[in-house]
Amino acid sequence: MRDRHNITDQTGKNDDFTTRSAAQALDIITTITDALKFFLATMAALSLIVGGVGIMNIMLVSVSERTREIGLRKAVGASNNNILIQFLLESIAITFLGGLMGIIGGALISFIVAKIAQVLGYNWDYAVSLFSIFLAISVSTIIGIIFGLYPARKASRLEPVEALRYE
């Protein structure tokens, strides 16, 4: 390369080119993909936290709107655990349905991308693993439990007399 570029200095200080081995290129690509994985994992975690806070707010509004109903249920014999389980199940149901919609949307987008890639001549198969479906449902359910626990406990601790007076 130095002969072709008319460089007489053999020390490498005046080279106008660089060379890299395949191992060095692979290290660079690995570093970039690791950074992208970390970035995507961070974004996913933030999205889950924001979604969880949204679920918690929805459930807190539900508790405040249904305060009289909670008081009435407790007055006729519902225990704190009955109220807690009711609101926790509602939170889990909301996040489960959200997770199910996310799975359907992700599978649909994957299918469309695979078909477009096949039309463009690439050998790209459509695949959605059962593990990823199970993981998505599990994570959405856990988010429902974690962020639904505070509103459910708040509802279960209401005093029946105070709840029935609530306007």
C-alpha positions as CSV (number, residue, x, y, z in Angstrom):
1,M,0.0,0.0,0.0
2,R,2.8,2.4,0.7
3,D,4.3,1.8,-2.8
4,R,0.9,2.5,-4.4
5,H,0.5,5.7,-2.4
6,N,4.1,6.8,-3.0
7,I,4.9,6.9,0.7
8,T,8.6,6.4,1.2
9,D,8.6,6.5,5.0
10,Q,8.3,2.9,6.3
11,T,7.6,3.8,9.9
12,G,3.8,4.2,9.4
13,K,3.7,7.8,10.6
14,N,2.8,9.3,7.2
15,D,0.4,6.5,6.1
16,D,-2.9,7.8,4.6
17,F,-4.6,4.4,5.2
18,T,-5.4,2.0,8.0
19,T,-5.7,-1.7,8.1
20,R,-7.7,-3.9,10.4
21,S,-7.9,-7.6,10.8
22,A,-11.2,-9.5,10.8
23,A,-10.9,-10.0,14.5
24,Q,-10.6,-6.2,15.1
25,A,-13.7,-5.7,12.9
26,L,-15.6,-8.3,14.8
27,D,-14.7,-6.6,18.1
28,I,-16.0,-3.3,16.8
29,I,-19.3,-4.9,15.6
30,T,-19.6,-6.7,19.0
31,T,-19.1,-3.5,20.9
32,I,-21.8,-1.7,18.8
33,T,-24.3,-4.5,19.1
34,D,-23.7,-4.7,22.9
35,A,-24.3,-1.0,23.2
36,L,-27.5,-1.3,21.1
37,K,-28.7,-4.2,23.3
38,F,-28.1,-2.2,26.5
39,F,-29.9,0.8,25.0
40,L,-32.9,-1.3,23.9
41,A,-33.0,-3.0,27.3
42,T,-33.0,0.4,29.1
43,M,-35.8,1.7,26.8
44,A,-37.8,-1.5,27.5
45,A,-37.3,-1.1,31.2
46,L,-38.4,2.6,31.2
47,S,-41.4,1.7,29.1
48,L,-42.4,-1.0,31.6
49,I,-42.1,1.5,34.5
50,V,-44.1,4.2,32.7
51,G,-46.8,1.6,31.8
52,G,-46.8,0.4,35.4
53,V,-47.2,3.9,36.7
54,G,-50.1,4.4,34.2
55,I,-51.8,1.2,35.5
56,M,-51.3,2.4,39.1
57,N,-52.9,5.7,38.3
58,I,-55.8,4.0,36.5
59,M,-56.4,1.8,39.5
60,L,-56.1,4.7,42.0
61,V,-58.8,6.5,40.0
62,S,-60.9,3.3,40.0
63,V,-60.5,3.0,43.8
64,S,-61.5,6.7,44.4
65,E,-64.5,6.4,42.0
66,R,-65.7,3.2,43.6
67,T,-65.2,4.1,47.3
68,R,-68.9,3.8,48.1
69,E,-69.1,0.4,46.4
70,I,-66.1,-0.7,48.5
71,G,-67.7,0.6,51.6
72,L,-71.0,-1.2,50.8
73,R,-69.2,-4.5,50.1
74,K,-67.3,-4.2,53.4
75,A,-70.4,-3.3,55.2
76,V,-72.2,-6.5,54.0
77,G,-69.2,-8.7,55.0
78,A,-66.4,-8.5,52.4
79,S,-63.0,-8.9,54.0
80,N,-60.0,-6.8,53.3
81,N,-58.5,-9.7,51.4
82,N,-61.6,-9.9,49.2
83,I,-61.2,-6.3,48.2
84,L,-57.5,-6.6,47.8
85,I,-57.9,-9.6,45.5
86,Q,-60.6,-7.9,43.5
87,F,-58.5,-4.9,42.6
88,L,-55.4,-6.9,42.1
89,L,-57.2,-9.1,39.7
90,E,-58.5,-6.1,37.8
91,S,-54.9,-4.7,37.5
92,I,-53.6,-8.1,36.3
93,A,-56.4,-8.4,33.8
94,I,-55.6,-4.9,32.4
95,T,-51.9,-5.7,32.0
96,F,-52.6,-9.2,30.7
97,L,-54.8,-7.8,27.9
98,G,-52.2,-5.1,27.2
99,G,-49.5,-7.8,26.9
100,L,-51.7,-9.9,24.7
101,M,-52.3,-6.9,22.4
102,G,-48.5,-6.3,22.3
103,I,-47.9,-9.9,21.4
104,I,-50.4,-9.8,18.5
105,G,-49.0,-6.4,17.3
106,G,-45.4,-7.6,17.5
107,A,-46.3,-10.9,15.7
108,L,-48.1,-8.9,13.0
109,I,-45.2,-6.5,12.5
110,S,-42.8,-9.5,12.4
111,F,-44.9,-11.1,9.7
112,I,-45.1,-8.0,7.6
113,V,-41.3,-7.4,7.9
114,A,-40.6,-11.1,6.9
115,K,-42.9,-10.8,3.9
116,I,-41.3,-7.6,2.7
117,A,-37.9,-9.1,3.1
118,Q,-38.9,-12.2,1.1
119,V,-40.3,-9.9,-1.6
120,L,-37.0,-8.1,-1.7
121,G,-35.2,-11.4,-2.3
122,Y,-33.9,-12.2,1.2
123,N,-34.2,-15.5,2.9
124,W,-36.0,-14.3,6.0
125,D,-38.4,-16.6,7.8
126,Y,-41.2,-15.5,10.0
127,A,-40.7,-16.9,13.5
128,V,-42.2,-16.1,16.9
129,S,-41.0,-18.4,19.7
130,L,-43.3,-19.7,22.4
131,F,-40.7,-18.6,25.0
132,S,-41.0,-15.0,23.9
133,I,-44.8,-15.2,24.2
134,F,-44.6,-16.7,27.6
135,L,-42.0,-14.1,28.7
136,A,-44.2,-11.2,27.5
137,I,-47.3,-12.6,29.3
138,S,-45.3,-13.2,32.4
139,V,-43.7,-9.7,32.5
140,S,-47.0,-8.0,31.8
141,T,-48.7,-10.0,34.6
142,I,-45.8,-9.2,37.1
143,I,-46.1,-5.5,36.2
144,G,-49.8,-5.7,37.0
145,I,-49.1,-7.3,40.4
146,I,-46.4,-4.9,41.3
147,F,-48.1,-1.7,40.3
148,G,-51.6,-2.8,41.2
149,L,-50.6,-3.7,44.8
150,Y,-50.7,-0.2,46.2
151,P,-54.1,0.7,44.9
152,A,-55.5,-2.7,45.9
153,R,-54.1,-2.3,49.5
154,K,-55.5,1.3,49.6
155,A,-58.9,0.0,48.7
156,S,-58.8,-2.9,51.1
157,R,-57.9,-0.6,54.0
158,L,-60.8,1.8,53.6
159,E,-63.1,1.9,56.6
160,P,-66.7,1.0,55.7
161,V,-68.4,3.9,57.5
162,E,-66.0,6.5,56.0
163,A,-66.3,4.9,52.5
164,L,-70.1,5.0,52.7
165,R,-70.0,8.7,53.6
166,Y,-67.7,9.5,50.7
167,E,-69.2,11.9,48.1
